[in-house]
Amino acid sequence: MRSSIVDMGSPHQLTVFSPPGIAVESYRYPTVLAGVLVSTTPSEHLAIFDHPETWLGLDRESIASMRRSLYHLAIPIDTRAMSPSDSVRTLQAIALSATPVAIDAEVQSLPPRHILPHSGMLPTGPTVIASKLDILSEPETSKMAERITQKDIPAHDAVWQLLDYDYSLDQVARLFSVGLLGRHASRRMVPTRGAYKAVIDAFVVRALQETEGEHTISESRVYATNMLGENFVVLMRPGPSRVDYLRVELTDNGVKTSYSLQEPSRPSSDPRTSMYADHVRFAAFSALLRERKSAHITVFHHADKNVNSVLGAWVARAGVTRALSSKGSACGNLPETLRLLDTILVPDLDTWLDIAPVSESETPENGSMVAPLLRRR
């Protein structure tokens, strides 16, 4: 999604403060709008404004208020030449910082704050072109991240190392987006949405490898939670590791259903659902890795477009994370699983079973998500 670029007159100097946060957006290839997310006022809570792992206890308006306050001060960057080089170095230094950063910015006058959704990213305030960004406070750099980003290794190896040291998905995507991961000769800035996709794909591939030889869970379990008014039900069953995502969304035009199955022969129903499924898979495979188990996971997500759409795919990731952090309910057999799902799913189970396509060759033994449940019919 291309931002509306604000031009409010002659440039002037501002001192602004970043959580730190970075956003890189597509513009006119090979140019991207790479910039820093900043607040015009310092805050003792600024560090959490771009740290979603700390948001699970916050309500919707609190999250939206934080994101609304973050202007995106952007500089056009040529991704092929990685220039202007001084701006690239500044943004990379901010991306590596572990604490909030004070910045001297030369920008046009800032417009009133309002929140803007971004496909594949968290929302921000307006994008404003900056002619200069200088760091005023020395960043407290994460030494481990600094060491890993200095390595001349494939990006997927760097991604795994960072995640293995408990850097968050958002932190790793930030480093990826500013061109700090991968072979030195091939590093480029990439839009943040693409960075999330690359990081999640690298993680899922490695997670599948890591759980392949692990014991599968011994019994089915159902987990459920509500996240900012949206319902998440997660069914975890014995079997090879796999995560399927089903979505029922309330819209202005009625109910919309969509799906993303983790099966190469079954493309997702649409790109937006595929993006949400990426974040769901990150949360689900993270849980499997913690337990060193394999399992077949199906996520039922009942969403409301008019409530949380501005927060994007983060809601799906956070909802699954919260659900799988609960104790869950054990299910001894298929009839018991069906009864429990019938009790907690909204809308009813039959509606969910109609979402994903089913081939005639599907059997319970081949790992299909839907076929075992269809026995009820």
Secondary structure as UniProt FT lines:
FT   STRAND          5..6
FT   STRAND          12..18
FT   STRAND          22..28
FT   TURN            29..30
FT   STRAND          31..39
FT   TURN            44..45
FT   HELIX           46..48
FT   TURN            49..50
FT   HELIX           52..54
FT   TURN            56..57
FT   HELIX           60..68
FT   STRAND          71..78
FT   TURN            79..82
FT   HELIX           85..96
FT   STRAND          101..107
FT   STRAND          116..118
FT   TURN            119..120
FT   STRAND          121..124
FT   STRAND          127..135
FT   HELIX           143..149
FT   HELIX           155..164
FT   TURN            165..166
FT   HELIX           169..177
FT   TURN            178..179
FT   HELIX           184..186
FT   HELIX           192..212
FT   STRAND          220..227
FT   TURN            228..229
FT   STRAND          230..237
FT   STRAND          242..251
FT   TURN            252..253
FT   STRAND          254..260
FT   TURN            264..265
FT   HELIX           271..291
FT   STRAND          296..304
FT   HELIX           305..308
FT   HELIX           309..311
FT   TURN            312..313
FT   HELIX           314..324
FT   STRAND          329..331
FT   HELIX           334..344
FT   HELIX           349..353
FT   TURN            354..355
FT   TURN            360..361
FT   HELIX           364..366
FT   HELIX           371..374
FT   TURN            375..376
//
